[in-house]
Amino acid sequence: MDVNTLKPILKEQIVQYLNLLDINPVDIKDEEPLFGGDLGLDSIDSLELVVLLEREYGIKITNPAEGRKILVNVQQMAEYILANSKTVE
């Protein structure tokens, strides 16, 4: 799998895990900030994103500083998943 294949899947998962009923996954831009942007995500949402990474991709994030570097936008998350997940091929 490559980053362009993973990004739409990841957007769907973000909408599902965060229960963003009023957001269409295709409307989330790859480089749009997940926090402080139009999505309006907060610290509770960041915990849900960490759960998403662990459940779907087997990636554990235990260091908050690492999480801040990964959970920047969909592009950054997808690149991190492809580089660090053993479940994505």
N, C-alpha and C positions, 0 to 999 in steps of 0.2 A: 504494500500500500504506500502511496506517496502522500505528501502534505495536501495536495489539491483534492484528493479523494477523501481524506480524513476530515477536512474542515467542515463540509456540510453535515457529516455524521455527528461531529462534535457539537455543532450548533443545535442540532435536534436534541442531543443529550442535555445540553445546557438548558434549553427551554423546558424539557421534561423534568430534570432534576430540581430546577429552581421554581417549577410551576409558574412559568411566565405566560399566563393565559393570553395576554394581550399583545404578545410579541410573536411574529412570524420568523422562524429560523432564517429564512432567506434574506430578511431585512437586517440581520446582524452583519456588520461589515467585518472583514478579517482583521483590520488594524484598529477597529473601534475599541477604546478602553473599556474593559469590563467594569471597572470601578471609577466613579467620578464622571462617567459619560451619560449617554442617553438611556442606557439600560437601568441605571439607578440601583445597582447592586450594593449590598452592604456587607458587614463582617460576617453575618450569619450565612449569607450566600457564599462567601469564600469557603466556609466550612463544608457546605454542600458540594462545592466544586472539588474540594479535596477528597470527599467521599466518592464522587464521580470518578476521579482519577484512580482511586484504589479499587473500586468495584469493577469498573469497565476495563482498566488497563493494567492493574496490578502494581500501580505506582503509589508508594507511600511517601507522603510529605510530612515530615515531623518538625522541620525547622521553619518557623514563620518567615525568616528572611528569604529562604529558598522559595517558599510559596509566593512571596511578593514578586519574585523574578519570573515565575512561571505563569501566574494568573494575571498577566498583563492584558492580553487580548487573545482572540481565537488563533491567530497565526502563531504566537509564541507557545500557546498550549499544544497545538498540533505538532510543532517542531520538537518540543520537549517529549511528547508522547512517543513519536517515532524514534527518537534517539534513546529512550530509556525503557520502553515497554517491551517485554518479551512476548506479549500476546498479540501484537500487531505485526502483520507481515505484509 
